[in-house]
Amino acid sequence: MLRVSNVDLTGGQSPHRFALPPVHLFWGTTEQNQWTYYYHLLVLWQEISLRALGDLPGLFTEEWRSVLSNKYWKSMWPGPKHKDVNSSNFNAAQFWIHGGPLFFGDELSPKVAHGHDPTSVL
């Protein structure tokens, strides 16, 4: 009889995509990160719901972690080489204003960057 080692069964991150953020992302992190995750979840809830119902693919766990934190959104903001130097200052209250194709998709991301407010439901 062949035996499988439990060490071989414990791999890295799950290769599965999730339509909604996996609940375990909200556990086991710092309190500050939890606040940020919940804030982003509440602000983007309508867009997250539309992602789940629409044709956008689910995100991997690490992609959700990046979207729920400031990491992904900071990478979407223009750097200091951009013409408007003041725009490089990340604004956590309006983190989404430069769009982001990973979260919004290729079609909606430019609209968000040109003024579509996904928080208009709040």
DSSP file (Angstrom, degrees, kcal/mol; ACC not computed):
  #  RESIDUE AA STRUCTURE BP1 BP2  ACC     N-H-->O    O-->H-N    N-H-->O    O-->H-N    TCO  KAPPA ALPHA  PHI   PSI    X-CA   Y-CA   Z-CA
    1    1 A M              0   0    0      0, 0.0     2,-0.3     0, 0.0     0, 0.0   0.000 360.0 360.0 360.0 131.9    0.0    0.0    0.0
    2    2 A L        -     0   0    0      2,-0.0     2,-0.4     1,-0.0     0, 0.0  -0.630 360.0-153.8 -85.9 141.5    1.4    3.4   -1.0
    3    3 A R        -     0   0    0     -2,-0.3     2,-0.5     0, 0.0    -1,-0.0  -0.943   4.8-144.2-118.2 135.9    1.4    6.1    1.6
    4    4 A V        -     0   0    0     -2,-0.4     2,-0.2     2,-0.0     5,-0.0  -0.865  22.4-125.1-100.7 129.7    1.3    9.9    0.8
    5    5 A S    >>  -     0   0    0     -2,-0.5     4,-0.8     1,-0.1     3,-0.7  -0.505   7.4-137.2 -72.8 137.4    3.2   12.1    3.1
    6    6 A N  H 3> S+     0   0    0      1,-0.2     4,-1.0    -2,-0.2     3,-0.2   0.744 104.3  64.8 -66.1 -21.5    1.3   14.9    4.8
    7    7 A V  H 34 S+     0   0    0      1,-0.2     3,-0.3     2,-0.2    -1,-0.2   0.864  99.2  52.4 -66.7 -35.9    4.2   17.2    4.0
    8    8 A D  H <4 S+     0   0    0     -3,-0.7    -1,-0.2     1,-0.2    -2,-0.2   0.747 105.5  56.3 -71.2 -22.4    3.6   16.7    0.3
    9    9 A L  H  < S+     0   0    0     -4,-0.8     2,-1.2    -3,-0.2    -1,-0.2   0.753  88.4  79.9 -81.9 -24.7    0.0   17.7    0.8
   10   10 A T     <  +     0   0    0     -4,-1.0    -1,-0.1    -3,-0.3     2,-0.1  -0.704  64.7 161.9 -89.0  97.6    0.7   21.1    2.3
   11   11 A G        -     0   0    0     -2,-1.2     3,-0.1     1,-0.2    -2,-0.1  -0.074  40.2 -85.1 -97.2-160.8    1.5   23.3   -0.6
   12   12 A G  S    S-     0   0    0      1,-0.3    -1,-0.2    -2,-0.1     2,-0.0   0.390  81.8 -19.7 -82.9-138.7    1.5   27.0   -1.0
   13   13 A Q  S    S-     0   0    0      1,-0.1    -1,-0.3     2,-0.0    47,-0.0  -0.329  78.2 -95.6 -69.8 152.2   -1.4   29.2   -1.9
   14   14 A S        -     0   0    0      1,-0.1    47,-0.5    -3,-0.1    -1,-0.1  -0.462  24.1-141.2 -66.0 136.2   -4.5   27.7   -3.4
   15   15 A P        +     0   0    0      0, 0.0     2,-0.2     0, 0.0    -1,-0.1   0.346  66.4 114.9 -81.6   9.9   -4.5   28.0   -7.2
   16   16 A H        -     0   0    0      1,-0.0    45,-0.5    43,-0.0     2,-0.3  -0.498  62.2-133.5 -84.9 148.8   -8.3   28.7   -7.2
   17   17 A R        -     0   0    0     -2,-0.2     2,-0.4    43,-0.1    43,-0.2  -0.769  17.7-150.7 -96.5 146.0   -9.9   31.9   -8.2
   18   18 A F  B     -A   59   0A   0     41,-2.7    41,-2.4    -2,-0.3    34,-0.0  -0.966  15.7-156.5-122.6 131.9  -12.5   33.5   -6.0
   19   19 A A  S    S+     0   0    0     -2,-0.4    -1,-0.1    39,-0.3    33,-0.1   0.841  90.4  33.3 -70.6 -34.2  -15.4   35.7   -7.2
   20   20 A L  S    S-     0   0    0     32,-0.1    44,-0.1    31,-0.1    39,-0.1  -0.843 107.6 -84.3-117.5 156.5  -15.6   37.2   -3.7
   21   21 A P        -     0   0    0      0, 0.0     2,-0.1     0, 0.0    -2,-0.1  -0.391  51.2-109.7 -60.6 131.7  -12.8   37.8   -1.3
   22   22 A P    >   -     0   0    0      0, 0.0     3,-1.8     0, 0.0     4,-0.3  -0.419  21.4-131.7 -63.1 135.4  -12.0   34.7    0.8
   23   23 A V  G >  S+     0   0    0      1,-0.3     3,-1.7     2,-0.2     4,-0.3   0.776 100.0  70.7 -62.9 -27.8  -13.1   35.2    4.4
   24   24 A H  G >  S+     0   0    0      1,-0.3     3,-1.0     2,-0.2    -1,-0.3   0.693  82.9  72.7 -66.9 -15.2   -9.7   33.9    5.7
   25   25 A L  G <  S+     0   0    0     -3,-1.8    -1,-0.3     1,-0.2    -2,-0.2   0.779  93.4  55.2 -66.1 -24.6   -8.1   37.1    4.5
   26   26 A F  G <  S+     0   0    0     -3,-1.7     3,-0.3    -4,-0.3     2,-0.3   0.545 101.4  71.9 -86.1  -7.3   -9.8   39.0    7.3
   27   27 A W  S <  S+     0   0    0     -3,-1.0     3,-0.1    -4,-0.3     0, 0.0  -0.708  94.0  20.1-103.4 156.6   -8.4   36.7   10.0
   28   28 A G  S    S+     0   0    0     -2,-0.3     2,-0.3     1,-0.2    -1,-0.2   0.689  94.9 107.9  65.5  21.9   -4.9   36.4   11.2
   29   29 A T  S    S-     0   0    0     -3,-0.3    -1,-0.2     1,-0.1    -3,-0.0  -0.727  78.7 -77.7-119.4 174.3   -3.7   39.9   10.1
   30   30 A T     >  -     0   0    0     -2,-0.3     4,-2.3     1,-0.1     5,-0.2  -0.266  40.1-114.2 -69.2 160.1   -3.0   43.0   12.1
   31   31 A E  H  > S+     0   0    0      1,-0.2     4,-2.2     2,-0.2     5,-0.2   0.889 117.4  53.8 -62.5 -39.2   -5.8   45.1   13.3
   32   32 A Q  H  > S+     0   0    0      1,-0.2     4,-2.1     2,-0.2    -1,-0.2   0.916 109.1  48.1 -62.1 -43.6   -4.8   48.0   11.1
   33   33 A N  H  > S+     0   0    0      1,-0.2     4,-3.0     2,-0.2    -2,-0.2   0.891 108.6  54.7 -65.0 -38.9   -4.9   45.7    8.0
   34   34 A Q  H  X S+     0   0    0     -4,-2.3     4,-2.8     2,-0.2     5,-0.3   0.924 107.6  49.9 -59.6 -43.7   -8.3   44.4    9.0
   35   35 A W  H  X S+     0   0    0     -4,-2.2     4,-2.5     1,-0.2    -1,-0.2   0.927 112.7  46.9 -60.0 -45.1   -9.6   47.9    9.1
   36   36 A T  H  X S+     0   0    0     -4,-2.1     4,-2.6     2,-0.2     5,-0.2   0.925 112.3  49.8 -63.5 -44.8   -8.2   48.6    5.7
   37   37 A Y  H  X S+     0   0    0     -4,-3.0     4,-2.3     1,-0.2    -2,-0.2   0.933 114.2  44.4 -59.6 -47.7   -9.6   45.3    4.3
   38   38 A Y  H  X S+     0   0    0     -4,-2.8     4,-2.6     2,-0.2    -1,-0.2   0.885 112.5  52.4 -66.6 -38.4  -13.1   46.0    5.7
   39   39 A Y  H  X S+     0   0    0     -4,-2.5     4,-2.7    -5,-0.3     5,-0.2   0.948 112.4  44.3 -61.5 -48.9  -13.0   49.7    4.5
   40   40 A H  H  X S+     0   0    0     -4,-2.6     4,-2.4    28,-0.4    -2,-0.2   0.881 112.2  53.6 -64.2 -37.8  -12.1   48.6    1.0
   41   41 A L  H  < S+     0   0    0     -4,-2.3     4,-0.3    -5,-0.2    -1,-0.2   0.927 112.5  43.7 -61.7 -44.9  -14.7   45.9    1.1
   42   42 A L  H >< S+     0   0    0     -4,-2.6     3,-0.8     2,-0.2     4,-0.3   0.915 115.4  47.4 -67.8 -43.3  -17.4   48.4    2.1
   43   43 A V  H 3< S+     0   0    0     -4,-2.7     3,-0.3     1,-0.2    -2,-0.2   0.895 122.0  35.3 -64.7 -40.0  -16.4   51.0   -0.4
   44   44 A L  T 3X S+     0   0    0     -4,-2.4     4,-2.8    -5,-0.2     5,-0.2   0.243  82.0 114.5 -99.4  12.7  -16.1   48.6   -3.3
   45   45 A W  H <> S+     0   0    0     -3,-0.8     4,-2.6    -4,-0.3     5,-0.2   0.880  77.1  49.5 -55.9 -43.5  -19.0   46.3   -2.3
   46   46 A Q  H  > S+     0   0    0     -3,-0.3     4,-2.3    -4,-0.3    -1,-0.2   0.936 114.2  45.3 -61.5 -45.3  -21.1   47.2   -5.4
   47   47 A E  H  > S+     0   0    0     71,-0.2     4,-2.1     2,-0.2    -2,-0.2   0.870 112.1  51.8 -66.8 -36.1  -18.2   46.6   -7.7
   48   48 A I  H  X S+     0   0    0     -4,-2.8     4,-1.9     2,-0.2    -1,-0.2   0.912 110.5  48.9 -65.4 -41.5  -17.3   43.4   -5.9
   49   49 A S  H  X S+     0   0    0     -4,-2.6     4,-1.7    -5,-0.2    -2,-0.2   0.901 110.7  49.9 -63.7 -41.3  -20.9   42.2   -6.3
   50   50 A L  H  X S+     0   0    0     -4,-2.3     4,-2.3     1,-0.2     6,-0.2   0.861 107.6  54.7 -65.8 -35.3  -20.9   43.1  -10.0
   51   51 A R  H  < S+     0   0    0     -4,-2.1     5,-0.3     1,-0.2    -1,-0.2   0.924 107.9  49.6 -60.8 -43.9  -17.7   41.2  -10.5
   52   52 A A  H  < S+     0   0    0     -4,-1.9    -1,-0.2     1,-0.2    -2,-0.2   0.848 119.5  36.9 -66.0 -34.2  -19.3   38.1   -9.0
   53   53 A L  H  < S+     0   0    0     -4,-1.7    -1,-0.2    -5,-0.1    -2,-0.2   0.709 112.8  68.2 -89.3 -22.2  -22.3   38.4  -11.3
   54   54 A G  S  < S-     0   0    0     -4,-2.3    -3,-0.1    -5,-0.2    -4,-0.0   0.103  97.3 -91.5 -87.9-162.3  -20.5   39.6  -14.4
   55   55 A D  S    S+     0   0    0      2,-0.1    -4,-0.1     0, 0.0    -3,-0.1   0.284  80.9 118.1 -99.3   9.6  -18.0   38.1  -16.8
   56   56 A L        -     0   0    0     -5,-0.3    -2,-0.0    -6,-0.2    47,-0.0  -0.577  69.3-113.8 -75.7 138.4  -14.8   39.2  -14.9
   57   57 A P        -     0   0    0      0, 0.0   -39,-0.1     0, 0.0    -1,-0.1  -0.326  33.3-101.7 -68.9 154.3  -12.7   36.3  -13.8
   58   58 A G        -     0   0    0    -41,-0.1     2,-0.3     1,-0.1   -39,-0.3  -0.190  37.8-116.4 -65.7 167.4  -12.3   35.6  -10.1
   59   59 A L  B     -A   18   0A   0    -41,-2.4   -41,-2.7   -39,-0.1    -1,-0.1  -0.804  20.4-113.1-108.9 150.4   -9.1   36.7   -8.4
   60   60 A F     >  -     0   0    0     -2,-0.3     4,-2.4   -43,-0.2     3,-0.2  -0.333  38.6-101.9 -70.9 162.5   -6.4   34.5   -6.7
   61   61 A T  H  > S+     0   0    0    -45,-0.5     4,-2.5   -47,-0.5     5,-0.2   0.904 123.2  49.1 -54.9 -46.3   -6.0   34.8   -2.9
   62   62 A E  H  > S+     0   0    0      1,-0.2     4,-2.0     2,-0.2    -1,-0.2   0.841 109.4  52.9 -66.5 -32.1   -2.9   37.0   -3.2
   63   63 A E  H  > S+     0   0    0     -3,-0.2     4,-2.4     2,-0.2    -1,-0.2   0.916 110.1  47.5 -68.3 -42.0   -4.7   39.3   -5.7
   64   64 A W  H  X S+     0   0    0     -4,-2.4     4,-2.9     2,-0.2     5,-0.2   0.906 110.2  53.2 -62.3 -41.2   -7.6   39.8   -3.3
   65   65 A R  H  X S+     0   0    0     -4,-2.5     4,-1.3    -5,-0.2     6,-0.2   0.910 111.0  46.7 -60.5 -41.6   -5.1   40.5   -0.5
   66   66 A S  H  < S+     0   0    0     -4,-2.0     6,-1.7     2,-0.2     7,-0.5   0.896 113.9  47.4 -67.0 -41.7   -3.5   43.1   -2.7
   67   67 A V  H  < S+     0   0    0     -4,-2.4    -2,-0.2     1,-0.2    -1,-0.2   0.891 112.4  48.7 -68.0 -40.7   -6.9   44.7   -3.7
   68   68 A L  H  < S+     0   0    0     -4,-2.9   -28,-0.4    -5,-0.2    -1,-0.2   0.741 113.4  53.7 -75.0 -21.4   -8.2   44.8   -0.1
   69   69 A S  S  < S-     0   0    0     -4,-1.3     4,-0.4    -5,-0.2     3,-0.1  -0.296 101.3-103.9 -93.5-171.7   -5.0   46.3    1.1
   70   70 A N  S  > S+     0   0    0      1,-0.1     4,-2.7     2,-0.1     5,-0.3   0.546  98.3  92.8 -88.2  -7.9   -3.4   49.5   -0.3
   71   71 A K  H  > S+     0   0    0     -6,-0.2     4,-1.4     1,-0.2    -1,-0.1   0.919  88.8  38.9 -56.3 -53.7   -0.7   47.6   -2.2
   72   72 A Y  H  > S+     0   0    0     -6,-1.7     4,-0.8     1,-0.2    -1,-0.2   0.917 116.9  50.5 -64.4 -43.7   -2.5   47.3   -5.5
   73   73 A W  H >> S+     0   0    0     -7,-0.5     4,-0.7    -4,-0.4     3,-0.6   0.862 106.9  53.8 -67.8 -35.5   -4.1   50.7   -5.4
   74   74 A K  H >< S+     0   0    0     -4,-2.7     3,-0.7     1,-0.2    -1,-0.2   0.858 104.3  56.4 -64.6 -33.9   -0.8   52.4   -4.7
   75   75 A S  H 3< S+     0   0    0     -4,-1.4    -1,-0.2    -5,-0.3    -2,-0.2   0.720 103.2  55.6 -70.8 -19.2    0.7   50.7   -7.7
   76   76 A M  H << S+     0   0    0     -4,-0.8    -1,-0.2    -3,-0.6    -2,-0.2   0.658  88.0  94.6 -84.6 -17.6   -2.0   52.3   -9.9
   77   77 A W  S << S-     0   0    0     -4,-0.7    11,-0.1    -3,-0.7    13,-0.1  -0.505  88.5-100.8 -76.9 143.8   -1.2   55.8   -8.8
   78   78 A P        -     0   0    0      0, 0.0    -1,-0.1     0, 0.0    -2,-0.1  -0.298  37.6-128.7 -62.6 145.6    1.2   57.8  -11.0
   79   79 A G    >   -     0   0    0     -4,-0.1     3,-1.8    -3,-0.1     8,-0.1  -0.164  36.3 -83.2 -84.1-176.5    4.8   58.0   -9.8
   80   80 A P  T 3  S+     0   0    0      0, 0.0     8,-0.1     0, 0.0    -1,-0.1   0.667 123.8  67.9 -65.2 -16.3    6.9   61.1   -9.4
   81   81 A K  T 3  S+     0   0    0      3,-0.0     4,-0.1     7,-0.0     2,-0.0   0.611  78.3 106.4 -78.9 -10.1    7.8   61.1  -13.2
   82   82 A H  S <  S-     0   0    0     -3,-1.8     6,-0.1     2,-0.1     5,-0.1  -0.304  84.8-114.8 -67.1 153.5    4.1   61.9  -14.0
   83   83 A K  S    S+     0   0    0      1,-0.2     2,-1.0     2,-0.1     3,-0.1   0.883 107.5  60.0 -58.1 -41.8    3.4   65.5  -15.2
   84   84 A D    >   -     0   0    0      1,-0.2     3,-1.3     2,-0.1     4,-0.3  -0.773  68.8-171.3 -92.9 100.2    1.3   66.3  -12.1
   85   85 A V  G >  S+     0   0    0     -2,-1.0     3,-1.4     1,-0.3    -1,-0.2   0.842  82.0  59.9 -61.5 -35.7    3.8   65.8   -9.2
   86   86 A N  G >  S+     0   0    0      1,-0.3     3,-1.4     2,-0.2    -1,-0.3   0.732  91.3  69.5 -66.5 -21.6    1.0   66.2   -6.6
   87   87 A S  G <  S+     0   0    0     -3,-1.3    -1,-0.3     1,-0.3    -2,-0.2   0.626  82.7  72.3 -74.4 -10.8   -0.9   63.2   -8.0
   88   88 A S  G <  S+     0   0    0     -3,-1.4     2,-0.9    -4,-0.3    -1,-0.3   0.597  72.1  99.4 -79.3  -8.6    1.8   60.9   -6.7
   89   89 A N  S <  S-     0   0    0     -3,-1.4     2,-0.1    -4,-0.2   -10,-0.0  -0.701  80.1-129.4 -80.7 109.1    0.6   61.4   -3.1
   90   90 A F        -     0   0    0     -2,-0.9     2,-0.7     1,-0.1     5,-0.1  -0.347  15.7-153.7 -62.6 131.2   -1.6   58.4   -2.4
   91   91 A N    >   -     0   0    0      3,-0.2     3,-0.9     1,-0.1    -1,-0.1  -0.920   6.5-166.7-110.4 106.7   -5.0   59.3   -1.0
   92   92 A A  G >  S+     0   0    0     -2,-0.7     3,-0.7     1,-0.2    -1,-0.1   0.729  87.1  60.2 -66.7 -22.4   -6.4   56.4    1.1
   93   93 A A  G 3  S+     0   0    0      1,-0.2    -1,-0.2     2,-0.1     3,-0.1   0.771 120.0  26.2 -76.2 -25.7   -9.9   58.0    1.1
   94   94 A Q  G X  S+     0   0    0     -3,-0.9     3,-1.4     1,-0.1    -1,-0.2  -0.399  76.2 149.5-130.7  55.4  -10.1   57.8   -2.7
   95   95 A F  T <   +     0   0    0     -3,-0.7     3,-0.4     1,-0.3    -1,-0.1   0.726  68.0  55.7 -63.2 -25.1   -7.8   54.9   -3.4
   96   96 A W  T >  S+     0   0    0      1,-0.2     3,-2.8    -3,-0.1    -1,-0.3   0.520  72.3 103.9 -87.0  -7.7   -9.6   53.8   -6.5
   97   97 A I  T <  S+     0   0    0     -3,-1.4    18,-0.3     1,-0.3    -1,-0.2   0.624  79.8  51.4 -63.5 -15.1   -9.5   57.1   -8.5
   98   98 A H  T 3  S-     0   0    0     -3,-0.4    -1,-0.3     1,-0.3    15,-0.2   0.279 106.1-134.7-100.7  11.5   -6.8   55.9  -10.9
   99   99 A G    <   -     0   0    0     -3,-2.8    -1,-0.3    13,-0.2    10,-0.1  -0.147  10.9-135.0  70.9-167.7   -8.6   52.7  -11.8
  100  100 A G    >>> -     0   0    0      5,-0.2     4,-2.8    -3,-0.1     3,-0.6  -0.384   5.9-150.0 169.6 107.1   -7.1   49.3  -11.9
  101  101 A P  H 3>5S+     0   0    0      0, 0.0     4,-1.1     0, 0.0     5,-0.1   0.782  95.5  63.3 -62.9 -28.0   -7.6   46.7  -14.6
  102  102 A L  H 345S+     0   0    0      2,-0.1     4,-0.1     1,-0.1   -35,-0.0   0.929 119.8  22.7 -61.1 -43.8   -7.0   43.7  -12.2
  103  103 A F  H <45S+     0   0    0     -3,-0.6    -1,-0.1     2,-0.1     3,-0.1   0.923 134.6  32.8 -89.8 -50.4  -10.1   44.7  -10.2
  104  104 A F  H  X5S-     0   0    0     -4,-2.8     4,-0.6     1,-0.2     3,-0.1   0.679 105.8-123.0 -83.8 -18.0  -12.3   46.8  -12.5
  105  105 A G  H  X< -     0   0    0     -4,-1.1     4,-1.9    -5,-0.6    -5,-0.2  -0.105  32.5 -74.1  90.6 163.7  -11.4   45.0  -15.7
  106  106 A D  H  4 S+     0   0    0      1,-0.2    -1,-0.2     2,-0.2    -4,-0.1   0.796 128.9  48.1 -67.1 -29.2  -10.0   46.4  -18.9
  107  107 A E  H  4 S+     0   0    0     -3,-0.1     4,-0.5     1,-0.1    -1,-0.2   0.911 118.2  34.7 -80.6 -43.7  -13.3   48.0  -20.0
  108  108 A L  H  X S+     0   0    0     -4,-0.6     4,-2.3     1,-0.2     3,-0.3   0.760 100.5  76.7 -84.9 -26.1  -14.3   49.8  -16.7
  109  109 A S  H  X S+     0   0    0     -4,-1.9     4,-2.2     1,-0.2     5,-0.2   0.899  95.2  47.5 -56.2 -46.5  -10.9   50.8  -15.4
  110  110 A P  H  > S+     0   0    0      0, 0.0     4,-0.9     0, 0.0    -1,-0.2   0.865 110.7  53.8 -63.8 -32.4  -10.4   53.7  -17.9
  111  111 A K  H  4>S+     0   0    0     -4,-0.5     5,-2.4    -3,-0.3     3,-0.4   0.907 108.6  48.6 -66.0 -40.7  -13.9   54.9  -17.0
  112  112 A V  H ><5S+     0   0    0     -4,-2.3     3,-1.6     1,-0.2    -1,-0.2   0.915 109.0  53.1 -63.4 -43.0  -13.1   54.9  -13.3
  113  113 A A  H 3<5S+     0   0    0     -4,-2.2    -1,-0.2     1,-0.3    -2,-0.2   0.706 108.9  51.9 -66.8 -18.5   -9.9   56.8  -14.0
  114  114 A H  T 3<5S-     0   0    0     -4,-0.9    -1,-0.3    -3,-0.4    -2,-0.2   0.081 136.6 -70.3-108.2  23.4  -11.9   59.4  -15.8
  115  115 A G  T < 5S+     0   0    0     -3,-1.6     2,-0.3     1,-0.3    -3,-0.2   0.283  80.1 140.3 118.7 -13.6  -14.4   60.1  -13.1
  116  116 A H      < -     0   0    0     -5,-2.4    -1,-0.3    -8,-0.1     3,-0.0  -0.496  42.0-148.3 -64.0 125.7  -16.8   57.1  -12.6
  117  117 A D    >   -     0   0    0     -2,-0.3     3,-1.4     1,-0.1     4,-0.1  -0.855  16.2-169.9-102.6 108.8  -17.3   56.8   -8.9
  118  118 A P  T 3  S+     0   0    0      0, 0.0     3,-0.4     0, 0.0   -72,-0.2   0.614  86.3  62.1 -71.9  -8.5  -17.8   53.3   -7.7
  119  119 A T  T >   +     0   0    0      1,-0.2     3,-1.8     2,-0.1   -75,-0.1   0.312  66.5 108.6 -96.1   8.7  -18.7   54.6   -4.2
  120  120 A S  T <  S+     0   0    0     -3,-1.4    -1,-0.2     1,-0.3    -4,-0.0   0.690  71.1  64.1 -62.0 -16.4  -21.8   56.5   -5.5
  121  121 A V  T 3         0   0    0     -3,-0.4    -1,-0.3     1,-0.2    -2,-0.1   0.791 360.0 360.0 -75.0 -28.1  -24.0   54.0   -3.7
  122  122 A L    <         0   0    0     -3,-1.8    -1,-0.2   -79,-0.2    -2,-0.2   0.501 360.0 360.0 -65.4 360.0  -22.7   54.9   -0.3
